[in-house]
Structures are given as C-alpha cells and as structure tokens.
Amino acid sequence: MTSIDKYSLVSFAPSVLIVATCVVLTVVGVRFLRKNIAKDAAAAGEASNG
C-alpha cells in the first residue's frame, strides 16, 4: 500500500491546491457571467419593449 510521507506531501499539496483553486474560480466565473448575461438580456428586452 502506498503512503504519502511528509516529503511527498510538500510537493503534492500545492498542486492539489492550485487545481482546486482553478476549479473554484471557474465555477464562480461561470455563475458571474450567467447572472450578468441574464441581467443584460432583461435590460435589452425592457429597452426594446418600450
């Protein structure tokens, strides 16, 4: 069975942290864009109606 010792963790932990940060930032960015696109579409629909 493979075990992670302290020296392996020193290089493994930052890599996992970077990947997790990228995933979180992607999710936050997609939600932000969806919200703003919906807001802009509502404003455009309101402007074209009257």
Secondary structure, DSSP 4 states (H G I P E B T S, - for coil): -----HHHHHHHHHHHHHHHHHHHHHHHHHHHHHHHHHHHHHHHHHHHH-
